[in-house]
Structures are given as structure tokens and as C-alpha cells.
Amino acid sequence: MRPLVVTGAIAGIVVLAAVGAGWAADRGSQSTTDLTREAASGQAGAAYTLGMRYYDENGHHPDYKKAVHWLEIGAKAGDAQAQAQLGYIYQEGSGVPRDYALARQWAARAAAQGDSAAMNQLGDLYLHGLGVKRDYVTARSWFEKSAAKGNSTGQANLGWIYYNGLGVPKDCKKAVGYYEDSIRQDDPSGENNMAVAHFFGCGTAQSDLAALKWALIADKSVTMTPAKLTPANRRRVLRNIANLEQRMTPAAIAKAKDEAAQWRPAP
């Protein structure tokens, strides 16, 4: 029987404290020609939309060089979404050399304008000590700000802080509450982390069946919108599914799959 795999403090199934959700590709209905003309004239929103069209988060032949070019124009013109996305690109090293200092710089500028995804990214940088000294208190502060604005990944990551007791007393019930907030928006980070909670019986009833159900739901969310998780975290979700299925009977697996297929986010 193979154990489940976890990132972070607990060995077992993979908990996702993930940046990478929250930046939805915005292609709009305008032609690329029209967007290019508007972006070249200094319209920050057009530059952001054009950059995201080239970035193409749903995985269809991204052109990172052009994406960064237009996102930089939008970011320098003050567009918070462009600033946040540019920060994420530098953090992940998507078509550019990974640069945590630039990632933090752009995320901070976007967060100062109230961008909740950028707040979540700053939390991630401090959580993992990327370009800064690891600081769980500061990470939690940024996740709280992001979650308070309704960012589903910020909610999942704040839950992760409480689940693992990072800079706070461990509180699985509070963690599950934040996961539930995230799940209402069909966020795979919250869904996968709910699977973890069920597997360990921390903050909710222990149930391999429920754990597999939520891991399958997380995978379905990513299948529908690949941009919701980084590729590395998508692989972790798939590992969770495989490891859970090795523990379970065919009948239990079938029931979990049926429940996952029927699940829909609460309206």
C-alpha cells in the first residue's frame, strides 16, 4: 500500500499551497489587430488583454516573448492585472529567467492597487522564502488579505497555513472552513486540500472515499481550465488520485467517481 504524498510539513498526500490560479486568460472578442493598435497607443487594458492572448493560459501554443512584451507595457501603464500576471511569470520563469525580485516588485505594485491574486502571490513568496526570508506571519497576512477579497486560491492557501500550524496554532476546522470557501468557486487547490483533510481526518471525518472524490473533482476543475494550477501541482493531484485508488476497493472507487461526476459548485 503506497502512502499519499504531501508538500509542506506532513508526509502523505499532496497539499497544494499554490500560486497559479486566479489569472484567467482574457482573450476578449476584439481582433488581435485591433488590440495591437490600441495597446500600441498606450491603452493599458488592451495591452493586458493582448499579453494574455499570447500567454494563452489554457495551453495552446503560448508565445511568452510577445506576452511579456505586452504585459510589461500594460504593467508600466499601471494596469494591476498586468502587473500581477507579470509578477507570476517572473516567479514561474515562464519564457523569462526566473527572477523572484522582479516577481515581488510587480506583485507588490498590483497588491497596492488591491489585486487579490497579487496578494496571494506575495503570500506564496514569503511562505516558501522565494527571494525573501521565509516568514509565515507575513505570508499569512497576505493570504488573509487575498482571502478577504474572495480570492479562491488565497482562501485555500490560508487554510493550508492553519492546517499545518505555520506561525499559528494548528486548527484543522478553521482550515476546512477556508477550503470550503475556496471550493464554492471550484478552485482545485481547495478541492485537493479538502481531499487531504478527509484522508487524515483532520477537521472533518476520515474517509478515503471522500478524499478520492475531492481529488477527482480537483482534477476535473483543472481539466476544464488548465490555468487553475501549475503543471507541477496538477501532477501532484494525479499522484493523489493514483495513491488513493491503490488503497480502495473497486466498488469504493466507482462510488467516489460517481459522486465526483455529480458534484457541482454551490450557486
GUZADO-274130 format. One line per 5 residues: number of its first residue (from 0); their letters; for each residue y, x, z of N, C-alpha, C. Coordinates in pm, 1 decimal. Each point is the difference from the previous one (the first is absolute). Example, Ala and Ser with C-alpha at 12.3 -4.5 7.8 and 13.67 -1.06 7.14 Angstrom:
0> as> -569.0 1319.0 780.0 119.0 -89.0 0.0 120.0 90.0 0.0 | 105.0 -35.0 -72.0 119.0 82.0 6.0 109.0 -77.0 73.0
//
This chain:
0> mrplv> -119.0 85.0 0.0 119.0 -85.0 0.0 123.4 88.1 0.0 | 82.5 -11.8 -99.0 116.4 86.8 -14.8 119.2 -59.6 74.5 | 73.5 82.4 76.3 117.9 -51.8 71.1 113.1 -28.5 -97.0 | 89.2 -88.7 41.5 119.5 -24.6 -78.9 100.5 111.4 27.9 | 93.0 19.3 -95.1 88.8 116.3 5.1 143.7 -40.1 30.5
5> vtgai> 67.4 72.7 90.4 136.9 -36.3 40.5 98.5 113.6 -18.2 | 121.1 -30.6 -45.3 108.1 97.1 8.5 64.1 -18.4 135.2 | 54.9 103.9 55.0 69.0 -15.6 126.3 -88.1 42.4 116.5 | 16.9 -67.1 112.2 -56.5 49.8 124.2 -143.8 -42.1 23.2 | -49.6 -100.5 -71.8 -131.4 -54.8 30.5 -96.7 35.3 -111.4
10> agivv> -121.3 41.1 34.2 -99.9 29.1 -101.9 -74.8 -127.7 -30.8 | -15.2 -32.2 -125.4 -69.1 -121.4 -39.5 50.6 -49.4 -131.7 | 48.9 -120.8 -7.7 47.4 -55.9 -125.3 145.7 36.7 -22.3 | 43.1 -4.0 -122.2 131.2 53.1 -36.4 111.5 -98.4 32.1 | 88.8 39.2 89.1 120.9 -77.1 25.6 108.8 52.8 -92.8
15> laavg> 72.6 -89.0 -63.9 101.6 43.6 -95.7 138.7 -5.8 63.1 | 55.0 115.0 33.3 142.3 9.3 30.8 62.3 52.3 -128.3 | 41.4 -90.9 -86.8 23.9 38.5 -138.3 140.4 -31.7 -45.4 | 64.2 96.9 -61.4 115.6 -29.2 -82.5 -54.7 -27.2 -138.8 | 69.2 -79.4 -80.2 -48.9 -23.3 -134.3 -2.1 -145.1 -37.8
20> agwaa> 9.4 -87.4 93.0 20.5 -139.5 -32.8 146.8 -30.5 18.2 | 46.2 -104.2 -63.1 136.4 -41.5 22.0 93.2 31.6 -114.5 | -43.1 82.1 -93.1 81.7 27.6 -117.5 -66.4 -65.1 -119.9 | 36.1 -122.2 -29.6 -62.9 -71.0 -110.9 69.3 36.4 -130.6 | -78.6 32.8 -100.4 57.6 35.3 -129.3 79.5 -117.5 -54.8
25> drgsq> 122.7 26.4 -40.4 89.3 -104.8 -48.3 25.6 24.3 -148.7 | -74.5 -68.1 -82.1 16.6 21.0 -144.0 103.6 -93.5 -60.9 | 22.2 -114.6 63.6 99.0 -92.1 -51.3 -38.4 -53.6 -137.0 | 89.3 -79.6 -56.8 -25.2 -58.7 -131.5 82.2 66.6 -109.2 | 90.1 89.1 37.5 82.8 66.2 -99.7 -79.7 103.6 -78.6
30> sttdl> 42.8 23.8 -119.8 -63.0 103.7 -80.3 37.0 136.5 55.2 | -84.5 98.0 -28.3 28.4 136.3 44.8 129.7 50.6 -62.6 | 26.2 -39.6 -123.8 123.7 41.5 -67.9 122.5 -50.5 74.2 | -2.2 -129.2 38.7 114.0 -56.6 71.9 15.8 64.2 137.7 | -112.2 20.5 68.4 6.6 61.9 131.2 54.3 141.8 -8.7
35> treaa> -43.6 72.7 -101.9 46.2 137.9 -17.3 150.8 3.9 -22.7 | 50.2 -91.3 -80.4 143.6 -5.1 -26.6 76.6 -30.8 128.9 | -47.8 -96.2 77.7 68.5 -36.2 123.7 -8.8 112.6 102.9 | -119.4 60.6 11.4 -17.9 108.5 96.4 87.8 118.8 -35.3 | 10.1 30.4 -130.2 81.5 112.8 -44.8 148.0 -24.4 25.5
40> sgqag> 38.6 -127.1 9.3 140.3 -32.4 27.1 31.8 2.8 148.7 | -103.1 26.8 81.4 23.6 15.4 143.6 -39.9 -117.2 85.3 | -70.4 -99.0 -57.6 -44.0 -114.8 79.0 -122.4 40.1 82.8 | 19.8 9.8 129.8 -104.4 52.5 88.4 -126.2 -85.5 -1.8 | 16.1 -131.1 -0.8 -116.8 -88.1 0.2 -83.8 15.8 -125.5
45> aaytl> 67.7 16.7 -113.3 -71.8 21.0 -125.7 -74.3 133.1 3.1 | 63.8 102.6 58.1 -65.3 130.7 9.5 -125.7 -8.4 86.4 | 8.5 -75.3 110.8 -118.0 -18.6 85.8 -111.7 -70.6 -76.2 | 33.3 -110.0 -66.5 -101.2 -77.3 -73.1 -62.6 84.0 -110.3 | 81.9 77.0 -71.2 -51.4 85.3 -106.3 -90.3 109.1 57.3
50> gmryy> 44.0 59.8 111.5 -83.5 101.2 63.5 -134.2 -54.8 41.8 | -0.8 -122.9 54.6 -126.3 -60.9 41.3 -86.3 -36.8 -120.0 | 63.9 -32.5 -109.3 -78.2 -29.9 -121.0 -75.2 124.5 -45.2 | 65.0 114.2 6.7 -67.8 125.0 -38.4 -98.5 45.2 107.9 | 35.0 -25.8 124.5 -91.2 36.3 108.9 -128.0 -83.4 -8.5
55> dengh> 16.1 -127.6 -35.3 -111.9 -89.9 -28.1 -105.4 7.5 109.8 | 35.0 -51.7 115.6 -85.7 11.3 116.9 -137.3 -64.4 -16.4 | -15.9 -88.6 -94.4 -130.1 -64.0 -15.6 -98.6 84.9 -78.4 | 37.3 121.6 -27.8 -98.4 96.6 -47.6 -16.1 12.7 -149.1 | 94.6 -49.1 -77.3 -13.9 4.1 -144.9 88.9 109.2 -59.1
60> hpdyk> -53.4 120.1 -13.3 65.4 110.1 -69.7 141.5 28.0 51.1 | 15.1 40.8 125.7 134.0 29.4 51.8 61.8 120.8 -68.8 | 130.6 -3.5 -12.0 76.6 114.4 -49.9 90.5 42.5 115.3 | -50.9 89.3 84.5 72.2 34.5 121.8 131.5 71.1 -28.9 | 2.7 78.7 -106.0 122.4 73.5 -31.1 115.1 -96.7 -27.6
65> kavhw> -25.2 -100.2 -83.4 103.7 -98.8 -29.7 28.0 -87.0 122.1 | -104.3 -30.9 76.2 19.0 -81.8 119.8 94.8 68.8 96.8 | -25.0 127.6 27.2 85.3 73.6 93.1 141.9 10.5 -53.4 | 13.0 21.8 -130.2 133.9 10.9 -60.9 83.2 -124.2 28.2 | -55.5 -117.5 -27.9 76.7 -123.0 16.0 13.1 -40.9 146.2
70> leiga> -102.5 25.7 78.9 10.3 -31.4 142.4 106.6 85.4 67.3 | 11.3 125.7 -41.4 105.2 85.0 55.4 138.3 -53.8 -34.7 | 14.9 -48.8 -122.2 129.2 -57.8 -38.9 30.8 -121.5 86.9 | -99.9 -87.4 17.5 20.5 -117.2 84.8 25.5 38.0 144.7 | -75.5 98.5 49.4 14.5 42.4 139.3 137.9 60.1 25.4
75> kagda> 45.3 85.4 -91.3 130.9 63.6 17.4 114.5 -100.7 -12.8 | -28.5 -110.3 -71.0 100.6 -106.2 -11.9 -3.2 -94.5 119.5 | -93.5 24.3 93.1 -1.1 -76.9 124.2 -100.4 -111.8 9.7 | -91.4 -11.7 -96.9 -99.7 -107.0 6.5 -106.5 35.4 105.3 | -12.4 -83.0 103.4 -90.7 30.1 111.0 -146.0 2.4 -44.2
80> qaqaq> -39.0 -91.2 -88.5 -139.0 -1.6 -46.0 -33.3 127.1 -77.8 | 94.4 45.3 -81.8 -22.1 124.1 -74.2 -10.1 118.2 96.2 | 82.9 1.2 102.3 -4.7 107.3 98.6 -134.6 1.3 72.5 | -46.6 -117.7 38.7 -128.1 -9.4 70.8 -115.4 44.6 -88.7 | 0.5 -45.7 -124.4 -108.4 36.5 -90.6 1.6 149.8 -29.5
85> lgyiy> 118.9 55.1 -16.3 10.5 143.1 -26.9 -52.4 79.6 120.3 | 33.0 -46.3 120.3 -53.7 65.2 118.2 -151.1 -3.4 3.5 | -57.2 -113.6 -37.2 -145.1 -13.5 -2.8 -62.2 94.2 -104.1 | 62.4 10.6 -115.0 -51.1 88.1 -105.6 -3.2 144.7 48.2 | 106.6 43.0 68.4 1.7 137.9 49.7 -100.6 19.8 113.7
90> qegsg> -23.0 -103.1 78.4 -99.9 12.7 106.2 -140.9 14.1 -57.1 | -29.8 -77.7 -102.5 -133.8 0.6 -57.9 -18.1 109.4 -105.1 | 110.6 55.1 -51.3 -10.7 99.8 -106.4 -46.3 -60.5 -129.7 | 51.4 -118.4 -31.8 -40.0 -71.2 -122.5 83.1 49.2 -118.0 | -52.2 98.0 -70.8 69.1 52.6 -116.9 110.5 98.3 32.7
95> vprdy> 19.7 28.4 128.8 98.7 99.1 44.8 -66.0 83.6 109.4 | 51.8 120.0 26.1 -53.3 74.6 114.4 23.2 -77.8 129.3 | -100.7 -6.0 84.8 15.3 -69.9 127.9 109.8 68.3 81.3 | 94.6 -80.6 49.0 114.9 55.5 72.1 34.7 -96.9 112.4 | -46.6 29.7 121.9 21.0 -92.0 110.8 146.3 -6.8 42.3
100> alarq> 74.1 108.6 -20.7 142.3 -2.9 35.3 74.6 -99.7 -88.4 | -28.0 3.8 -131.4 62.8 -96.6 -90.2 -50.5 -141.1 27.6 | -128.4 -12.5 31.8 -55.8 -131.3 32.9 76.3 -61.6 116.7 | 21.2 80.0 105.1 70.0 -50.9 118.3 146.7 -28.4 -31.8 | 60.7 85.7 -82.0 141.2 -19.2 -34.9 21.8 -134.2 -70.0
105> waara> -82.5 -27.1 -100.8 17.5 -124.2 -75.1 -41.5 -122.1 81.3 | -106.8 14.3 78.4 -41.8 -112.0 83.6 107.3 -33.4 103.7 | 61.4 102.2 56.1 104.5 -22.5 100.5 120.0 -72.3 -60.5 | 35.3 37.7 -123.5 113.3 -67.1 -65.5 -32.3 -147.0 -27.3 | -123.3 -26.6 -40.4 -40.0 -139.2 -24.4 -8.5 -77.8 130.6
110> aaqgd> -55.0 62.0 104.0 -12.1 -67.4 129.5 137.2 -34.8 56.6 | 97.0 86.9 -23.9 136.5 -25.5 48.4 58.6 -125.5 -64.2 | -54.1 -37.5 -115.4 43.5 -123.2 -66.8 -89.1 -118.7 36.2 | -93.7 21.6 93.0 -84.5 -109.5 46.0 -128.2 -18.8 -76.1 | -41.7 98.7 -79.1 -122.6 -14.1 -78.4 -122.3 16.8 92.0
115> saamn> -80.5 -105.3 11.7 -111.3 1.9 95.4 -113.1 92.3 -43.4 | -21.5 16.5 -130.1 -104.1 91.0 -47.0 36.1 144.5 33.6 | 127.8 34.0 -12.0 44.3 134.9 34.5 -14.6 24.8 149.8 | 26.2 -102.3 80.4 -20.4 12.7 145.0 -146.1 30.2 30.2 | -89.5 -69.3 -68.5 -142.3 25.4 17.5 -35.1 142.5 -41.7
120> qlgdl> 59.5 47.1 -109.5 -29.1 135.0 -45.5 45.9 104.0 101.5 | 117.6 -19.6 59.3 46.9 92.8 101.6 -95.9 1.7 118.9 | -50.0 -117.1 36.0 -99.6 -4.9 105.8 -123.4 80.0 -35.2 | -42.1 -8.6 -124.5 -118.5 72.9 -45.0 22.6 151.4 6.2 | 118.6 43.4 -39.2 30.8 143.3 3.9 -6.5 53.4 143.4
125> ylhgl> 56.1 -75.1 94.4 -2.3 44.8 139.7 -139.6 -15.7 61.2 | -72.8 -101.3 -41.5 -134.9 -21.4 52.7 -90.6 118.4 -32.3 | 10.8 49.5 -122.8 -88.7 106.8 -45.1 64.0 138.5 4.6 | 128.0 7.2 40.9 65.6 129.8 6.1 18.7 62.2 -136.5 | 43.3 -79.5 -96.5 18.0 47.9 -136.9 145.7 41.5 -20.9
130> gvkrd> 24.8 130.3 5.5 135.3 50.8 -16.8 85.8 -12.7 124.7 | -57.1 -57.5 104.3 68.5 -15.4 128.6 -102.9 25.7 110.1 | 47.2 18.7 122.3 -91.0 12.7 112.4 -64.3 -136.0 27.3 | -131.1 -2.4 18.1 -68.5 -126.3 28.1 59.7 -62.3 126.3 | 37.0 -127.9 -12.2 69.3 -67.3 109.6 -40.6 -147.5 -2.8
135> yvtar> -93.2 -36.7 86.0 -51.4 -136.8 0.9 105.7 -101.4 43.0 | 90.6 40.5 89.0 103.4 -92.5 45.1 94.5 -34.8 -114.6 | 41.8 102.5 -74.3 87.9 -25.1 -114.7 -73.5 -77.3 -108.4 | -127.4 33.1 -22.3 -79.8 -73.8 -98.2 -5.0 -147.6 37.1 | -30.2 -27.5 126.2 -7.8 -139.5 43.7 133.2 -71.5 -18.0
140> swfek> 109.2 69.6 29.7 131.5 -60.7 -15.3 24.3 -44.3 -144.3 | -36.9 85.6 -96.4 20.2 -36.1 -140.5 -95.4 -111.1 -42.5 | -125.1 4.4 47.8 -92.6 -107.8 -33.4 48.6 -133.2 58.1 | 56.4 3.5 120.5 52.5 -122.4 61.1 113.7 -57.9 -84.1 | 88.6 87.8 -46.9 111.2 -47.6 -83.1 -51.9 -59.3 -129.9
145> saakg> -97.2 65.8 -61.4 -58.4 -49.8 -123.4 -70.6 -133.5 22.6 | -80.7 -5.9 105.6 -75.0 -122.6 29.7 93.7 -116.3 31.2 | 108.9 27.8 71.1 95.0 -105.2 36.0 63.9 -62.8 -122.9 | 5.6 77.1 -108.7 53.7 -53.0 -125.3 -107.6 -67.1 -85.2 | -121.6 -7.5 53.7 -106.7 -69.6 -70.8 -79.4 85.5 -94.8
150> nstgq> 14.6 133.5 6.4 -76.2 86.4 -90.1 -145.9 3.8 44.9 | -90.1 -40.6 -87.0 -140.0 -16.2 38.8 -68.1 132.5 31.9 | 38.1 106.8 -69.1 -59.2 129.7 30.3 55.0 54.5 131.1 | 127.7 -22.3 26.1 56.7 37.7 128.7 -70.1 -72.0 114.2 | -33.1 -127.4 -21.2 -72.3 -75.7 101.9 -139.0 59.0 23.7
155> anlgw> -70.6 33.2 -108.6 -133.3 58.6 14.4 6.8 135.0 69.6 | 99.4 80.7 -33.4 11.5 132.7 59.9 42.2 -7.4 147.0 | 83.8 -97.9 33.0 35.8 -18.9 140.3 -124.4 -40.4 79.9 | -82.2 -85.1 -58.7 -125.8 -34.3 64.6 -87.4 122.4 21.2 | -1.7 89.2 -99.3 -79.6 123.2 8.7 45.0 86.1 117.0
160> iyyng> 132.0 4.5 24.7 55.1 75.5 113.1 -56.6 -53.8 131.5 | 3.2 -133.3 15.4 -48.6 -60.1 124.2 -152.2 7.1 9.8 | -67.7 -10.9 -111.6 -146.3 5.5 1.5 -49.0 135.4 51.3 | 68.2 104.7 -38.7 -40.5 135.2 38.3 75.0 53.6 121.7 | 96.7 -77.9 51.3 73.8 44.3 117.9 79.2 126.8 -24.6
165> lgvpk> 71.8 4.0 -112.9 77.1 119.0 -36.4 141.9 -11.0 54.9 | 24.3 65.8 112.6 131.6 -4.8 61.9 25.2 -127.4 78.9 | -99.8 -87.2 4.3 7.3 -124.8 76.8 -136.6 -23.6 61.9 | -8.9 -84.2 104.1 -132.7 -35.6 49.9 -80.5 -71.4 -108.4 | -125.8 32.9 -10.8 -86.8 -65.7 -98.4 -3.5 -149.5 27.8
170> dckka> 23.4 -79.8 -103.9 6.1 -145.5 15.7 -57.1 -64.0 -126.3 | -131.4 -25.9 2.5 -66.4 -52.2 -119.5 45.9 -141.2 -34.0 | 29.1 -81.1 101.4 44.2 -136.7 -28.7 134.0 0.1 -72.1 | 90.2 85.9 43.6 129.2 10.0 -67.7 -20.8 52.2 -142.3 | -90.4 96.6 -15.2 -29.4 53.8 -132.8 -48.7 -109.9 -92.9
175> vgyye> -94.9 -79.6 48.0 -54.9 -107.9 -83.1 108.5 -100.9 -36.5 | 93.8 -24.0 90.7 110.3 -89.6 -31.6 83.0 50.8 -116.8 | 25.9 131.0 -2.1 74.4 57.0 -112.6 -84.0 -2.0 -127.5 | -130.6 23.2 12.7 -86.5 -9.5 -118.2 5.6 -141.4 -58.0 | 0.0 -99.6 87.6 5.9 -138.9 -47.2 130.0 -27.5 -74.4
180> dsirq> 110.8 55.4 50.7 128.2 -14.6 -71.7 -10.7 60.0 -140.2 | -60.6 117.3 -8.5 -15.8 68.7 -128.6 -91.0 -79.0 -92.9 | -106.6 -53.2 55.2 -98.1 -74.3 -80.5 60.7 -125.6 -60.4 | 96.0 -60.5 67.4 64.1 -120.9 -54.8 65.3 28.6 -134.1 | 29.8 128.2 -24.5 58.4 39.5 -128.6 -104.5 65.5 -91.0
185> ddpsg> -126.7 -14.8 36.3 -110.9 53.5 -80.6 13.0 150.6 -19.8 | 33.4 71.4 109.9 13.5 144.8 -7.7 -134.7 65.0 32.8 | -52.3 83.7 -89.4 -132.6 58.3 23.9 -5.9 95.9 117.9 | 113.5 59.7 38.6 -0.9 85.9 118.1 -33.4 -82.4 123.9 | 67.6 -113.9 14.9 -28.8 -87.3 113.1 -140.2 -56.7 -7.1
190> ennma> -44.7 -34.5 -120.4 -134.3 -57.6 -15.9 -108.6 101.2 35.8 | 16.1 123.9 -48.7 -98.4 102.7 33.7 1.1 30.2 149.3 | 119.3 6.4 58.8 7.7 31.2 141.5 -56.0 -112.7 86.8 | 6.7 -123.1 -51.3 -65.5 -109.9 69.8 -152.2 17.9 -5.2 | -49.1 53.6 -110.5 -142.3 31.4 -8.5 -39.1 100.1 108.1
195> vahff> 85.1 99.5 20.1 -24.8 100.7 103.5 -5.8 -65.3 137.7 | 96.8 -88.7 26.6 5.5 -66.1 130.6 -127.9 -79.5 26.1 | -49.1 -69.1 -101.9 -124.1 -76.9 16.5 -120.2 92.4 17.2 | -0.8 111.1 -71.4 -114.3 90.7 11.1 -12.7 55.3 141.9 | 113.8 37.6 59.0 -2.7 57.1 134.5 13.5 -105.6 109.5
200> gcgta> 31.3 -125.3 -38.3 18.3 -103.4 100.4 118.2 28.5 89.9 | 105.9 49.5 -58.1 119.8 37.3 76.1 113.7 -95.3 -36.5 | 35.4 -88.4 92.7 105.0 -97.7 -26.3 -51.2 -127.0 -63.9 | -126.3 -0.5 -37.0 -64.0 -116.8 -60.5 -150.9 14.0 18.0 | -73.7 -104.9 -34.1 -144.7 3.0 21.4 -66.6 103.4 -90.9
205> qsdla> -100.0 71.8 54.9 -75.6 93.9 -83.8 -85.6 -78.0 -98.2 | 9.9 37.3 -126.9 -78.2 -68.5 -102.8 -3.3 85.2 -125.2 | -119.0 50.7 -34.7 -12.8 73.7 -125.5 28.8 -90.1 -118.4 | -40.5 -126.7 10.7 22.5 -93.3 -110.0 149.7 -18.4 -24.4 | 76.6 -22.1 107.9 144.7 -15.7 -15.2 63.6 129.9 -49.2
210> alkwa> -51.4 114.2 46.5 53.1 128.2 -45.5 -18.1 15.1 -150.8 | -119.5 -32.9 -48.9 -23.6 10.8 -144.2 85.3 -99.4 -76.8 | 12.7 -120.1 52.1 85.0 -100.5 -65.4 141.0 54.2 -21.8 | 60.1 58.1 105.7 137.5 46.7 -13.4 10.7 123.5 -88.1 | -100.0 85.9 2.2 1.2 115.5 -90.0 -9.2 -45.7 -145.6
215> liadk> -81.2 -101.2 -25.9 -11.7 -53.9 -135.8 130.5 -66.0 -44.3 | 65.5 -69.5 92.1 128.5 -61.8 -32.4 103.5 106.6 -33.2 | -1.3 109.4 77.8 92.0 110.4 -28.6 -23.9 55.2 -140.1 | -126.6 18.0 -35.2 -31.3 53.0 -132.7 44.3 -96.3 -109.9 | -17.5 -129.8 24.4 43.9 -99.1 -98.4 151.1 4.3 -18.2
220> svtmt> 73.3 18.2 110.3 146.3 8.6 -8.4 43.3 116.8 -86.7 | -69.8 113.7 16.2 35.3 118.6 -77.6 -41.2 -17.8 -145.8 | -112.0 -65.8 -23.6 -44.0 -24.2 -137.4 102.9 -82.7 -75.4 | 57.0 -98.7 69.6 100.0 -85.9 -63.4 131.4 75.1 -22.1 | 37.6 86.1 94.7 125.3 75.2 -9.3 -24.2 141.6 48.7
225> paklt> -39.6 91.8 -89.9 -33.2 136.7 41.5 110.6 72.5 74.1 | 125.6 -38.7 -24.1 111.2 69.3 65.6 2.3 -19.2 150.2 | -79.6 -93.4 51.0 5.0 -29.0 143.3 -55.9 112.7 86.1 | -81.3 87.9 -57.0 -53.5 113.0 76.1 -1.5 124.3 -86.5 | 13.3 114.2 64.4 -19.5 124.6 -72.5 -146.9 11.9 -40.0
230> panrr> -31.5 75.1 -104.3 -140.1 17.2 -40.1 -88.6 52.1 112.1 | 52.2 89.9 82.8 -80.5 54.8 110.1 -37.6 -108.7 99.0 | 94.9 -88.2 31.1 -31.0 -107.7 94.0 -90.4 -105.7 -62.7 | 12.1 -18.8 -130.7 -93.5 -91.2 -67.9 -142.3 53.4 14.8 | -17.9 129.5 -14.1 -133.7 58.1 14.8 -51.6 -18.8 142.1
235> rvlrn> 88.3 5.6 97.8 -42.6 -19.8 138.6 -49.0 -142.8 22.7 | 68.4 -96.1 -60.8 -45.5 -138.6 11.9 -140.3 -14.8 -59.5 | -22.7 59.4 -115.1 -130.8 -7.9 -64.8 -107.5 67.0 85.6 | 35.4 108.4 67.3 -96.1 65.7 89.6 -33.8 -91.5 116.9 | 100.0 -70.9 49.9 -26.2 -93.4 109.2 -99.6 -107.0 -43.1
240> ianle> 21.1 -52.9 -119.8 -89.3 -104.6 -49.5 -142.4 52.9 -11.4 | -14.2 118.0 -59.4 -133.8 57.2 -18.1 -67.0 26.9 134.5 | 74.3 54.5 94.7 -58.0 32.4 130.0 -34.8 -125.2 79.7 | 82.8 -103.2 -9.5 -31.3 -125.5 67.5 -125.6 -63.7 -57.5 | -9.6 -0.1 -132.2 -115.5 -64.5 -62.8 -130.9 67.8 38.6
245> qrmtp> 4.9 130.9 28.4 -121.5 70.2 41.5 -48.2 -45.7 136.7 | 88.6 -59.9 78.8 -35.0 -46.4 133.7 -51.8 -143.1 2.0 | 13.7 -71.5 -110.9 -16.8 -144.6 2.3 -117.7 -47.1 -85.1 | -46.0 -120.7 29.0 -107.3 -60.7 -78.4 57.2 -57.7 -128.6 | -82.5 -17.5 -103.0 48.4 -62.4 -123.8 62.5 -137.1 24.5
250> aaiak> -56.7 -78.1 91.0 54.8 -133.7 26.7 140.0 9.7 60.8 | 18.6 93.9 92.4 130.9 16.7 62.9 102.9 50.2 -100.9 | -42.5 90.2 -86.7 90.3 50.5 -103.9 43.2 -113.4 -92.0 | -95.1 -82.7 -39.1 30.2 -112.6 -89.1 98.6 -96.2 66.2 | -18.7 -24.9 129.3 91.1 -90.8 71.9 140.6 59.2 6.8
255> akdea> 9.8 130.8 27.5 130.7 65.0 5.6 69.5 -6.3 -135.8 | -76.2 22.1 -106.6 57.8 -5.6 -133.8 48.2 -140.9 -32.5 | -76.2 -100.4 41.7 39.7 -138.3 -25.4 128.3 -34.2 75.5 | 8.9 41.0 127.4 120.4 -27.6 78.2 121.0 74.3 -56.9 | -19.3 123.0 -46.3 109.8 76.6 -58.6 49.0 -65.3 -128.9
260> aqwrp> -94.4 -50.5 -80.3 37.5 -63.1 -127.1 78.8 -127.2 22.2 | -27.3 -69.0 110.4 67.9 -128.1 26.2 132.5 18.1 72.2 | 23.0 117.7 57.6 121.0 18.7 80.0 125.7 0.9 -84.8 | 105.7 -62.6 51.0 131.3 3.6 -63.4 104.8 24.8 108.8 | 108.7 72.5 -30.6 105.2 19.6 99.8 58.4 -132.9 43.7
265> ap> 40.0 -9.4 125.9 62.5 -122.6 50.1 133.0 -20.6 -71.3 | 30.3 -123.5 -38.7 127.2 -26.3 -69.7 119.5 24.0 90.9
//
